[in-house]
Amino acid sequence: MAPGGTNLLKPDMTVNTMIYLSKRDNVLAVPNKAIKREGGRKVVTVLDKSKPQERSVKTGWKDSAYTEIIEGLREGELIITGGGAAPPEKE
Protein backbone atom coordinates (compact mmCIF):
# COMPACT_ATOMS: atom_id res chain seq x y z
CA MET A 1 0.00 0.00 0.00
CA ALA A 2 1.33 3.43 -0.91
CA PRO A 3 1.50 6.33 1.56
CA GLY A 4 -1.91 7.90 1.92
CA GLY A 5 -3.70 4.58 1.63
CA THR A 6 -4.04 4.36 -2.15
CA ASN A 7 -3.54 0.97 -3.74
CA LEU A 8 -1.32 1.58 -6.75
CA LEU A 9 -0.53 -2.09 -7.30
CA LYS A 10 -3.31 -4.49 -8.08
CA PRO A 11 -3.25 -8.30 -8.05
CA ASP A 12 -1.26 -9.79 -10.97
CA MET A 13 0.64 -6.52 -11.56
CA THR A 14 4.44 -6.61 -11.50
CA VAL A 15 7.08 -4.11 -10.54
CA ASN A 16 10.83 -3.86 -11.16
CA THR A 17 12.94 -2.55 -8.30
CA MET A 18 16.59 -1.90 -7.63
CA ILE A 19 17.88 -2.16 -4.09
CA TYR A 20 21.14 -0.38 -3.30
CA LEU A 21 23.00 -2.04 -0.45
CA SER A 22 25.82 0.45 -0.45
CA LYS A 23 26.93 3.61 -2.23
CA ARG A 24 30.50 4.44 -3.19
CA ASP A 25 31.56 7.99 -4.05
CA ASN A 26 34.65 9.23 -5.88
CA VAL A 27 35.70 5.92 -7.40
CA LEU A 28 37.28 5.24 -10.77
CA ALA A 29 34.99 2.90 -12.69
CA VAL A 30 34.91 1.57 -16.24
CA PRO A 31 32.19 -0.19 -18.24
CA ASN A 32 32.20 -3.94 -17.58
CA LYS A 33 32.73 -4.63 -21.29
CA ALA A 34 36.11 -2.84 -21.10
CA ILE A 35 37.55 -5.53 -18.81
CA LYS A 36 38.95 -8.72 -20.34
CA ARG A 37 40.28 -11.78 -18.55
CA GLU A 38 43.62 -13.14 -19.70
CA GLY A 39 44.89 -16.07 -17.72
CA GLY A 40 44.40 -15.18 -14.08
CA ARG A 41 44.48 -11.43 -14.57
CA LYS A 42 42.05 -8.69 -15.56
CA VAL A 43 43.12 -6.41 -18.40
CA VAL A 44 41.93 -3.08 -19.77
CA THR A 45 43.07 -1.68 -23.12
CA VAL A 46 44.30 1.90 -22.78
CA LEU A 47 44.88 4.27 -25.69
CA ASP A 48 48.44 5.45 -25.03
CA LYS A 49 50.02 7.84 -27.56
CA SER A 50 47.45 6.75 -30.17
CA LYS A 51 48.36 3.08 -29.73
CA PRO A 52 46.38 0.49 -27.77
CA GLN A 53 48.23 -0.90 -24.77
CA GLU A 54 46.94 -3.66 -22.49
CA ARG A 55 47.22 -2.98 -18.81
CA SER A 56 46.56 -5.23 -15.82
CA VAL A 57 44.10 -3.80 -13.32
CA LYS A 58 42.93 -4.64 -9.82
CA THR A 59 39.16 -4.39 -9.54
CA GLY A 60 36.78 -3.72 -6.68
CA TRP A 61 33.01 -3.51 -6.57
CA LYS A 62 30.96 -4.30 -9.65
CA ASP A 63 27.35 -3.77 -10.65
CA SER A 64 25.44 -4.61 -13.81
CA ALA A 65 27.16 -1.86 -15.82
CA TYR A 66 30.43 -0.72 -14.20
CA THR A 67 33.44 -2.10 -12.33
CA GLU A 68 35.52 -0.15 -9.83
CA ILE A 69 39.24 0.07 -10.67
CA ILE A 70 41.46 0.07 -7.58
CA GLU A 71 44.88 -0.11 -9.30
CA GLY A 72 46.25 0.08 -12.82
CA LEU A 73 44.45 3.12 -14.28
CA ARG A 74 44.43 6.84 -13.61
CA GLU A 75 41.57 9.27 -14.00
CA GLY A 76 41.49 10.78 -17.49
CA GLU A 77 43.15 7.89 -19.32
CA LEU A 78 41.30 6.78 -22.45
CA ILE A 79 40.16 3.18 -22.53
CA ILE A 80 38.91 1.06 -25.41
CA THR A 81 35.67 -0.70 -24.59
CA GLY A 82 35.59 -3.05 -27.58
CA GLY A 83 35.22 -3.34 -31.36
CA GLY A 84 35.59 -0.42 -33.70
CA ALA A 85 38.32 0.86 -35.94
CA ALA A 86 41.91 1.35 -34.89
CA PRO A 87 43.03 4.93 -34.26
CA PRO A 88 44.69 6.66 -37.22
CA GLU A 89 48.47 6.47 -37.48
CA LYS A 90 50.36 9.69 -36.70
CA GLU A 91 52.76 10.88 -39.36
Number of C-alpha atoms within 10 A of each C-alpha: 9 8 7 6 7 8 9 9 11 8 5 5 7 8 5 4 6 5 5 6 5 5 5 7 5 5 13 17 18 19 16 15 13 16 21 17 10 9 7 6 11 15 20 22 19 19 15 12 8 13 14 16 14 16 13 17 18 13 18 13 12 14 9 7 10 16 20 19 18 15 12 12 19 10 8 7 9 14 19 18 16 11 6 7 6 10 10 8 7 7 3
